[in-house]
Amino acid sequence: MLRVEHIDAGYGDVQVLWDVSFKVEAGEFIVLVGANGAGKSTIMKVISNLIQPTRGAMWFEDQRIDQVPSHHIIDLGIAHVPEGRQLFPEMTVRENLELGSLRSEARGRRKETMEWVMELFPRLRERQKQLAGTMSGGEQQMCAIARGLMSRPKMILFDEPSLGLSPLLTQDIFRLARQIHDEGLTILMVEQNVKQTLAICDRAYVLTNGRIVLEGTGTELLNNEEVKEAFLGI
């Protein structure tokens, strides 16, 4: 579904990604793990074309996308749930969700999709008239995920969904991510929470200093001595 090949990217004169290549097959749950500053969020911004790569190419369903304007990426079926949620705080929960359904294929199914995400996140049904900026961090993360789902994407990008959440809320977010995947959605997630994400994903790539250094199934990487030493403190 997604192919990323030999991508270099960064910010101005500062290069962050070096020769990054990986793929996501339709229906997979893929995780990119690595320490803070490894370049995980930069990869997500490159896929969404919020940052232009300086080298390399990307394809989504056989269409080259590294030159596609960022505002057209959502129309291709890629939704991005950004780090830090980035909701509209002065708008209600429901208004934030409705903004997620502006994609042409999603507008006609807005009512149906709204009911689906309310079932996934019952708390949002209770809070739908509340200003998004007044909710807790965990509730805001649920709203950000639900807004991404409102676009009826083929693939969804999760950028650090557990950031700033308690361990209990982190478990809830990962459980919901797995449930969404089990319903047929392709997922690409970047996370610092290595142990929990490797336990729920199909395959994973390890990113160090802007380079992919390891890949394998979640189970294989959980049992990898380098991963244990670097990320799990074992």
Secondary structure, DSSP 8 states (H G I E B T S, - for coil): -EEEEEEEEEETTEEEEEEEEEEE-TT-EEEEE--TTSSHHHHHHHHTTSS--SEEEEEETTEE-TTS-HHHHHHHTEEEE-TT----TTSBHHHHHHHTT-SHHHHTTHHHHHHHHHHH-HHHHHHTTSBGGGS-HHHHHHHHHHHHHTT--SEEEEESTTTT--HHHHHHHHHHHHHHHHTT-EEEEEES-HHHHHHH-SEEEEEETTEEEEEEEHHHHHT-HHHIIIII--
